[in-house]
Amino acid sequence: MQFLHPIYLWLLALAVIPVMLYLFRRKSKQVNVSTMVFFKTLAREHQESAWLRKLKKWLSFALTILVLLASVFSLSRLIRVGEGDGNYRTYVVLLDRSASMALEDENGVSRLDRAKQIIADRIESVPEDAGLALVVYDNRPLIIQPRTLIRREFLSRLDEIKIRPIAGDVSTAMDSALMLAGHETPALVIHAGDFGNPDVASPNLPDHVSVELVNVALETPVNVGITSFQIRKSPLEQDSYDVHAQVTLNRDAPEAREVHLELFVGGVPSQVRDFDLEPGDRETFEFRVRGAGGQILRVNVAAEGDSFALDDTVISPLPRSQPIVAVWIRENSDEKPQDAYTSLALSAIQESGTLELLAGTPEQWPLKHDIDAVIFDGWLPDEWPTDLPAVVINPPGSSGPIVAQKLESPIPYDSVRVGNEDHPVLFRVSSSRVALTQTSIFQPSGSFEPLWIAGREPILAAGEVEGQRLVVMAFSPQMSERLPLTASFPLLLGNSVFWAVEGSDEYKKRINNLSTGEFVDVEGETIAWTEWKNGGMRRRELPLDSTTIEMVRTGIWQTSSDMVGTSHLLSANESDLPGISKDELMKMEQSGVGKSGLGSLVRIFLTLIVVVLLLESWLFHRHAVY
């Protein structure tokens, strides 16, 4: 037990007044009256026996002292101090405000509101001379309230915290909280959030710093969410788009769920999928849709019991036609004539309107034109271009990150083995029908991933080196049998160019497909957000106060200067809602976490005062005559 405001204890001296009144009461006097008519109507308590009147007198005295004590103890804020609470000089509250904290229970209370309620009750047991600090986090930590002794200021800042639809990062937030706690030790970090694994929230602690976890996760949450989404222009078809979507069911769901997926283009239903997911499973879908650039594509998932709506819907405009500019560099002479098959495949991609192709010779390299990608066919420059995505066909040797050796005698293969059939470079490519002639030995290193393997050697690989995406084809299309005249070869070339360009910084700036929490440089006076809420589109226009904004909403955004982009949550960690185990829940209940008035006895004393006053009124004044 401890008094937070012991200065008010001097008011206990007021107990002298009722003591004096009860010990030194005036004796009754006998007075002659002319009639007894009016005295017959007196209350029955004035006609009770002497011993009962004496008992009620001392009972009234005890109730008066009890009211006084309860009033003084309420003003002095008598609390039950938790284990070690009296030993801490600083209390740092670390509060999760990421997207998953928007999950609501059966009463409609979000996890953030529940955490704020528990923290507010917990603070009541903190000694008055201990400092309080507040740190919140999503993908980055933010110190909302530095160390303060003013409880009202701290609680006011706590009440202002709102959920942000951004993925959370516990590790960096805990580092900030521990750094803040280390300034005034001993210190306690009260970490409130929804923890799937409490060990993640309890790192190795410095000396004199402890961590107390407040887990507000539900026992059996259910969530089906979209965790990956991408739209790509189809390489060989006009007004055709390939849509990639991944759907996940959280691991702590109590049982399997039937999921309903709908895809809309321009508000019109386009495709539907119904499938089952086991807890922790994910399903990947590839859709081919047709539409005009700028039409809104919406993907929506639904399942019984799903209580988290932030990852159920993704909306995005179909990309407007903006062809990729690529240059094809190949030696062209009588000894090395131009590969007609590669030229035919590139022409087919160019006719679809998705690629603008320039052709050149090694003598013309480097070009002065602004280009998005380069295709080196049978030739490599001495000085490697590190700022351009590249596709290398039949490398004659090594250059930059390409380590290859030309074979004196090409080796034909009737088939190839697939390394990763889900890689975007092999999207819709029929690998089982391919027969190739290997012309180079390529040594993949770093992040290069073998996609086709002939014999023991990789013959097709893709990877990223220092931010530059590369695709290497260690074969000759012209010398191969079952490849150049199939539909797979133009698809392979188109996929390679598009995948390589998608990783470049310039292309990302052009598309502006961002994750929530990212920052983007914008121009204009206003920004309009189109969001999917409550079963319909909602558009809001907001002023632009800065040239750099953070993506704090999900949906489509457009500035007054016609910059367009999208913002999505798409976080596997946030969608995988954790559940709290029964053992941990029972442990929290036994320790009193989450119960109103855990430390403070003020409510108890105020309730006692009301009860005493009602009891005294019933005992002594129920038969009073007015």
N, C-alpha and C positions, 0 to 999 in steps of 0.2 A: 504494500500500500504506500501511496505517496501523494502529497498535496502539491498540485501545480501552482496554486496561488495561496501559499500559507499566510500571506499578509492579512487575510480576512479572519484568521483564527482568533484575533483579539475580540471579535464580536461574541465569543463564548462567554465573555464577562457579563453580557446582558442577562445571563441566567440568574444573576443575583436578584433581579427584579421579581420574577415569579417566586423565587425561593422566599424572599422577604414577604411577599403578599400572602403566601400560603402558611408561613410560620407565625406571622404576626397579624392575624385577622381580628377585626373588632368583634367583641362579644355581642350577642343579641340582647336587646332591651325589651322589657315588658311595657306596653303602652295600652292604656284604656281607650276603647273605642265605643261608639254609641250603638253600633249594630254589627251583626256577624253575617248579614245577607251576602255581601260581595265576597267575603273570604271563602265561602263555600264553593266558589267557582275556580279556586286556585288549582294549579296542576297537581297531579298525584304525587310527583316527586317531593313536594313540600309536606306530604303527609306520610312519608316513608319512615321506617324505624331509624334509630340513631346510628346503629352499626352500618346500615346500608348507606346512609348519608356520608359517613366517615370514609367508607370504602370508595365511593364515587368521588369524594373530594381528592383523595390521593391518586386515584386514576386520572382525574382531570389534570392534576399537577404533573403526572408522568407524561401525559400526552402533550402538555405544553412544552416541557423540556425536550421531548422528542421532536416536535416541530421546529424548535429553535436549533437543535443540533443538525437536523436535516437541512435547514436553510443555510447554516454556516458552512457545512460540509459541501453543499452545492456551490456556494460562492467560492470556496477554496479549491474546488474541483479535485476531490479525492478520487484517485484512480488505482486500479490494479496494475501494477507494473509487471510487464512480461519478463521472462527470463533474460537477464543481462541488460534490460532496457535502461536501467539506471546507470550503466557503465559507459554508454555511448555518448560522444559529444556531437556527432553529426549523423543525420539520417538522410540518405540520398534515395529518392523514389525514382525508379527507372520504369517507365510506363510504355508499353507497346501500343502504338496507334496505327499499325499497318492494316491492310485490307481485311485480313481474317478476323480482326476484332469487331467487325460489323455483324458477325454472326449473332442471331437473336435466339433466346430460349423460348419456351412455350408461353411465357408471359410478355413477350415482345421486348425484353431487356437485352440490349447489345452487350457483348463481352467488355467493351470499353466502359460503358456505364456501370457495369457490375464491378469492374476493377476500381473505378473512381469511388464507388460507394465503400468498398472494403478499405481503400487507402484512407478515405476521410475518417472512418471509424478507427482505423489503426493509429492515426495521428493523435487521437485523443489520449492515448496511453503514453505519448512521448513527453518526457520531462520538459518543463518550461525553459530551462537553460540550455537545451540541446538545439543545434541548428538544423534547418530543413532545406533541402535542395530538390529540384524537380528536373528530370531529364526525360524527354520523350524521343521515340525513334520510329522510323519506318525503314527506308533504305539507308538513312543516315541519322545520326543522333543530333539532338538540338537541346541546349540547356534553356529551359523555359524560366526557371527560378533559381538564381544563385543562392548560396547559403543565407538563410534569414532566420530570425527568431520570432517574426511576426506570423502567427498562425493564420490570421485572417487573410493576409496577402498570399500565403501559400495556397490556401483552399480556393481563393478566387482564381488564381492561375490554373489550378487543377480543374476547376469547373469549365474553363474555356477550351480545354483540349477536345479536338474533333478528330474523327477517323479520316484517314487519307487512303485512297485506293491504290496503294503502293506496296510492293513487296518489302518485307522486313529483313533486317540484317542484325542479328543478336550480337555477334562478336564485336563489331566496332562500337555498338552502343554500350556494351558492358565495359569495354576499355575506357570509354569516356566517363562512365559512372564511377569506376574504380579510381580513375585519376582525380575526379572531384572529391571522392571520399577520402583520398589520401592526404588532403590538405589539413584536415583536423581529425586526428584519430584519438581514441578508437572510434570506428564508424560502422554503420550498418547500411547496406544497400537493400532496399525493399524492391524486388523485381516483380512486377505485375504483368501478366500476359497469358497467352494460351500456349502452353509448352507441350509438344509431343514427347520430347525427351528432356526431362528436368536436368540431366547431366550437362546438356548443351548450355543451359542458362546458369550453371554453377562452375565457372572456370577456376583455375588455380588462383588463389587469392593472396594478396600481399599481407604482410604482418599487420595485425590490429584492425583488419577489415573483414566483416562477415557479410553473408548474403542470406536474405530471407525471401523465399519464393511464394508468390501469390498466384496460383494457377486457376484461371477462370474458364478453362476449356470445358465444354460440355462432355457428358459421359459417353454418349454415342452419337456424334454428329454425322450427318449425311450430306455429301456434296459431290455433285457431278459438274465438272467445269471444263472449259476450253483452255488448254494449257499451251497450245501452239497453233499458229495461224499464219498463212502466207498466200498471197495472190501473185501469180506469175503470168505474163503474157505468153500464150502458146506460140512456140517458135514458127509453126508452119500454117497457122490458120488465122484469118482476119476476124477480128471481133470475138476471139475465143480466148478463154482464160482458164488456167489450171489453179484450182484452189486446194490448199493443203490445210487440214484441220486435225488436231489431236484432242481427244476427250479422255478424261481421267476420273475415276472414282476414288475418293480418299480411302486410305488404308484402314482407318478406324471405323469405317461404316459397319453396322452390325451384320449386314448380309448383302448378297448380290442385288443389283438393281437393273430394271429394264429401262433403257435410255431411248428417248425420242429426239432425233436430230432433224431440224428443218433448215433448208437453205432457200433464201428469197433473193431475187434480183429485181430491183425497182419496185419492191413491195409485192411482187407476184411470186407465189410458191414455185420453186424450181425443182428441188430434189428433197427426198425424205429418206431417212435411215432409222430403223428400229433394231436395237441390238442389246445384248446383256453384258454387264460388266461385273466382275468380281472385285471385292475390296482391294485396292492397290493396283488394279489393272488399268491399262490405257489402250485406246484403239485409235489408229491413224487412218484417215480417209483422204482420198484424192478425188476431186470433182472436176469435171469439165463443164464450164458454163459459157453461155454466149450472152453478150450484151454490149451496150455502147459505153465508151469511156465516160466516166463521171456518174454512171448509175450506181446506186447504193446497194451493195451486197450485204446481206445480214445472215449470220449463222446463229442458230439458237438451239440449246439443248435443254431438256427437261427430264426429271425423274421424280418418282414418288418420294416425299420426305426431304427433298432438297431444300435446305434452309439458308443458302448463301447465293445471292443473286448477282454479285459483282462479276462473276466469271461465266455466267450462263449465256451471254449474248456478245457477239462481236459484230461491229458494223464498219464498213470500209467502202470508199468509192472504187469502182473499177478503174484501173490505171488508164489514163488517156494515151492515145497513140503518140509515142515519142521514141523513135527508133534509136537503137544503139549504133554508134558510129565505130566501126572496126576497120583495121587495115590488114590486108593479107600480103605478107612479104615472102616471096619465093623467087629463087633463081629461074630465069627463063632464057634458055639458049637452045641451040641445036642438040647439045649433049644432054641437057636437062629440060625437056619440054614441060610446059605447064600441065599439072595433073587435071585432066578433064573431069574426073569423078568428083574431086574436091570442089572444082569450080562449079559443077552442076549442083552439088549439095548447097553451097553458099548462095547460089542464085535462087534456089528454091526458098531459102530462108529470107532472102532479100525481097522476093516477090510478095511475101506475107505482110510486108510493111513493118516488121519488127527489127530489121537490120539494115543499116546503110553501109555498104561495103566499098572500101577503097583498095585498089591493088597497086603493089609497088615492088621494086626490085631492091636487093641489098645496097646497090649504089645510091638509091634514093632515101635510105634510112640514115638518120631519123627524119620523119616527116615534120613539116611545120604546121600541119593541120591539127585542130583540137580533136582528139580521138578518145574513145572510151576503152578500147581493148586492141590488142595486137595478136595476130596469128602468124607464128613463125613456122614455115613449111619447108623442111629440109635445109634450113639455114639458121644460125644463131649469131647475134652480134657479139663483138668482142667486149663491148661495154654494155652490161645488162641494164635494161630500163626498170628501175625499182618502183616507179610511180604508176605503172600501167598493169592491169590484169593481162595475163598472157595465156594463149593456147599454143602448145608446141607439138607439131606433127613431124614424126620421123627425124628426131634430133641427130645431127651428124657428129656431135661431140658434146663438150661441157662448156657452160657459160653461166656465170652467176650461181643461182641455187640449183641449176640443172646439171646433174652429174650423169653423163651418158657416154657410151662408146659405140661407134658404128660397127656393125658386123660385116665382115668381108663377104660372107655367104648368108643371105637372108634365110630364115627358117620358117616354113609354112606350118600352120597348125589348123587342124580340122575343127577344133572347138576351144573354148576358153572357160575357165572357172571364174565365178563371180565372187569378188571379195565383199562387197556391200551393195546388195541390190536395191537398198532404200536410198542410196545417195542421189541427190538431184541430177547429177550428170547422167545417170542411167534411167531417168524418168521416162517411162513408156518405151524404152529401148529393149528389143527382144534379143537378149544375150545368148539364148540357146541356139540361135540360127547363125551365129557368127563364125566365120573362118578367116583367119588372119595370117599375114606374113610378117614376122618380126624382123625389123631391120636394125634395131639398136638394143643395147643392154642398158637399162635405166636403173639407177640405184636410188630408190626413194629414201629420204631421210627427214627427220623432224616430224612435222605434222602431215607429210604426204601419206595418203591412204591408197593402197592398191585396190583397184576396182575390177580389173580384168587380169587374170593370171594365166599365162600360157606356159605349159611345162612347169618349171620352177621359178620363172622370172615374171615380174609384173610387166604388163604390156600396156596398161592404162592406169594412170594414177592422178589423183587430185589432192591438193593441199594448199596450205597458206604459210608463207614465209615472211615474217616481219610485216604482217598486214597486207601482203600482196598475194592474191589468189592465182594459182597456176594449175593448168591441166596439161599432162604430158601423155602423148600417144606414141609409143615406141614401135610403130608399125607403118607400113606404106599402104594407103588406101588403094593406090593404083595397082599394086602387086597382089592385093588380097582377093580372094575368090568371092565368098558370100558376105559381102559388106557394102561395097560402094554402090551397088544398084538396088539395095534394099532401102525401105523407108527408115530403117534404124540409123543409117549413116547421117542423113540431114538432121534427125532428132539428136543424135550424139553431138554433132557439131554445134547445133543451136543451144542445147543444154549446157555445153561446155562454156560457150561464150557468155550466155546469160548468167550462169552460176558464178563465173569469174568476175563479171562486172558488178553483180549484186553485192559483193564484199567490199567494193571500193568506196572510199569516203565521198567522192563526188556523186556517185549514184545514190548513196544513202541520203545525202543532202537534197537530191532532186526528188526522191520519193517521200521523205519525211514520215516514214512509218516508225513510230517510236514506242517505247515502253513507258508506262507511268513512272514518274520520278526522274526521267531524263530532262535535260535542258536543251533548248533550241533557240538559235538566234532568228528573230523575226523582224519584219518591217511593217509599218502601218500604224493606224490610230486605234483600230478596234480588232477584236478577234471574236469570231462566232463559233460556238460549240454546238454540234448536233449530237444529242445523246439519246440512247434508248432507255426509257424509264416508264414503269407502270404500263407496259404494253403498247407504247407509242413513241414516236419521235418527238423530242423536245429541243427547240433551238433557243439559245441564249446568246446575246451579244454583249461583250464586256469590253471596257476600255483597256488599251495597252499602255501600261505605265512604264514599261521598260522594253529594251530591245532584246532582252533574254528572258524567256519564260520557262517555268517548270510545268511538265505535264502532270497535273493534279486531277484530271478528269479522264474518263474513258469516252471514246467516241471520235467524231470527225471534227477537225478544226480548220478554220479558214480566216486569214487576216484580210483587212481591207486592201492590202496590196496583192491579193490573189495568191498568197502562199497557202498551200493545202497540205494537210497531213492527217494521220490518225494516231491515236493513243490507246493502248490496250494494257490490261493487267498481265495476262499470259504468264503466270508464275506457277510452276509446279509446286513450289513450297507453300504458297498461300492457298492454293486450291486443295492441297492435301491437309484438310482440317484435322488437327489432332484431337484425340479424346482423352479424358482423364480416367485413370484406372480406378476401380472401386477401392483398392487399398489406399491410394493417394487421397481419394475423396474422403474416405473415413478418417484418415490421419488429419486432414485439414479440419474436418468437423470436430474432432476431438480436441484439437488445439484452439478451436474457437474462431478460426479465420473465416471471415465473411459474416459473422454474427454481429448484429447491430449493438453498439455500446460495449464492445469487447473489453476495453480498458477503463472507460469512464464510468463512474457510479452516479453521475449527475441525474440521469434519467430515473435511476432507482430512488434517489432521495426526493426528487420532485413528485414521483408517484406516491412515495410514502407520506409526503405532506398532504396531498389531496386525500388519501385514504384516512389519515388521522383526523382531518377536519370533518370529513363526512361521518366518521365514527363518533366524534365528539358531538356533532349536531344531532345524531340519532339517539345517543345516550342521554343527553342533558337538555335538549331543546325540543324534543318531539311533542311534549305536552304543554309547551309554553302557551301562555295566554297573552294576547296583545290587545 
